[in-house]
Amino acid sequence: MRLFLSSYRFGTDPGLLLGVTRGPCPIAVIANAADAWPPRARDSAVASELAPLRALGYEPTEVDLRDHAGAPDGLRAALSPFGALWVRGGNTFVLRARLALCGGDEILTDLVRSGALAYAGYSAGACLVTPSLRGLEFSDDPGEVDAVCGVPARWDGLGWVDYAIVPHAGDSPLADAGVARTLDFLTRERLPFRALGDDEVIVVDES
């Protein structure tokens, strides 16, 4: 299993991402954490990911989970040309729901655990792989899930790591008041967590 988990994009060393993905490759960009945003803002969010990835030598293409709702075989086929995933930030609960609606939670777990895909995600994309999303509600609104996806919010993460991740910690300009509340909640509940500043990255490379 190869994971690159960050608070914001590449952190300070893009070489860590290149190492996890074994160099530049075709990379699938998943931006569904931004599905609650207005269409123009979502389009801009996708576009903002492509140029930095291309600058590193990657060949990025968006794979929109909305196109595969109820069709897990289609999603698996859509991911087959890629060597890695790039999952951007936004609302973690919306991202989790979109994955569940297309069977992406099981498909990604299979592909990533088997080593067929490297996984890179920042902010919501990093929080997704933790055991639970409890505590993230102080920054991400679970109520957006029903409004956007038509289903209740899920509170389970994918469980690829055994600790919570709190992005935008420290003096991050992207932090809101919810970050401190999340840290307080996890500390009070005695749940293991990693707080990441925007320069920091977690790398898991078990292959």
N, C-alpha and C positions, 0 to 999 in steps of 0.2 A: 504494500500500500504506500503510495506516494502522495503527500499532502503539503500544500503551501498555503498557510492560513495567516492572513494579515489584517491589520486594522484598516489600512488604506493602501490599496493598489500594491506596488512593489516594495514598500518600505524603503530603506536606503540602499539596498543591494539587489538589483534585478538579477544578478548572477545566481541568487538562491532559487529563483523561479526557473531559470534556465537549467539549473542542476536537477531540480525535481522532475522537469519534463524531458530531461536528457537532450537539451538543446531545442532550438526552434522547431515547430511542427505545426500542422493544421490544428487549430484550437477552437472549440465550440464555446461561444459566448452566451451565457444564460443570464438574462436581465429581468427575469420575472419578479424579482423583489421590487421592481419599479412599476408594477402593473397598476397600482392605485394612483399613480401620478397622471396628470393630463397627458393625452397622446403626444403632444409636441414635446413635453418635458421628457417623456419616456424615450422618444426617438433620439433626443439629444443625449440622453444617458447612454444609449447603445453606441451612438457615434463617438462619444467621448472615450469609450473603451478601445475602439478599433485602432486608432492612430498610435497610441503608446505600445500596443502589442505588435503592430507592424514594424515599429521602430526597433523592436528587439528581434525581428526576423520571423515572427509568427505569421501564420495565415489564418486570421480570425474570421469566423462566420457566426452570425447569431443563429441559435436554435431556440425557437420560441415554444415554450411548453404548452401554450394555449393551442397550438396547432395539433397537439397530440393528446388532448383530453379524451380519456376513454380508449386510447389506442396505444398501449405500451409497446406492441410490436413495431409500430411506426416510429416511436421514439428511439427504440434500440437501433433500428435501421438508420435513422437520421444521425445517430452518434457514431456509427461504424467507421466513417472516414477519418475520424479525429484521433489524435494521440493524447489530448488533454482537454480539460474543461476550465473555463474562466467564469466564475460566478460572482457577479458584482453585488454591491450593497443596495439597501433599500429597506423594505419591511420584511423581517425574517418570517413572520407568520404567513404573509401572502406567498412568499417563496415556498414555504413548507407545504402549504395547501396546493399550490400549483403542481408540485412534484407528486403529491399523493393522488391527484386527480388523473394523472397520466401514468401512474405506476412508476414514476421516475425515482421514487425513494428506493424501491427494490432494484431497479435496473442500475442506478448509479452505485448502489452498494455492491452489487455483483461485479460491475466493470472495474470499480476502483479497488476493491479487495483482491480481485484476481490479477491486478496489475495491468489490465488492458488499457486503462485510462489513468493519467495523473490528474489530480484534482487541485485546482487553485481557486481560492475564494477569499474575498475581503469583506469586512463588516458583516452584513447579513449572510454572505456566502461562507464566512468562517463560522459564524454562530450555528449555522444549519447542521454541522457535523457533530455537535455536542449531544450529550444524553437528553437534555431537557431545555426547553425554551423559557422556563420559569425565571422571572426576573427581567426578561427583556421587554415585558409589557410597559415598563416605565419609560421606554424610549420608542418602541414600536407598538402601534395600536392594533390589538387583536381584532377589534371591531371592523377593521377594513376588510378582513377576510370574507365575511358574509356579504358585505356590500359589493366586493369585487369578484369573488369566486362563487358565491351562492352556497357556501358550506360553512359550518362552524370552524373556528380556529382549532388547530392541533397544537398540543403543548410538548410533544415528543420531538426530539431531534433525531438525527440519523445514527447517533451513538458510535461514531468512528473513533472518537477520543473519549476519555473518561473524566473530563472536566469541562466546566463552562468556560466560555470565552467572552470577555467584555472588551469590545473595541472602543477606540477613541478615549482611552483613559489618559490620565496625566493632564498635560496642558494642551490637548488637541483642540484646534479651532472648530472641529466638527462635533465636539462634545455638547450635550445638553444636560439639563438637570437630572434626567433619567439615569445617566451613567453612575452618578454617586448613589442614587437609590438602588440601582442594581447591585453595586458593590456592597452596600449595606445589607441588602437582602441575602446575598450569597454568604456573607460573613456570619450573619445571625443564624442562618440555617446550617452553617458548618458544611457547606458544599464546596468541593474543590473547584478552583477557577484560575484562569490566567487573564490578567488585565494587560491589554496591549496598548501602548502608545502608537501613534501613527507611523513611527519609524520602525516598529517592531514586527517580527515575523516568527511564526512557529513552523518548523519544517519537520515532517515525519517521512522518513525514507526507509522502508522495511524490505525493499526488493533487492 
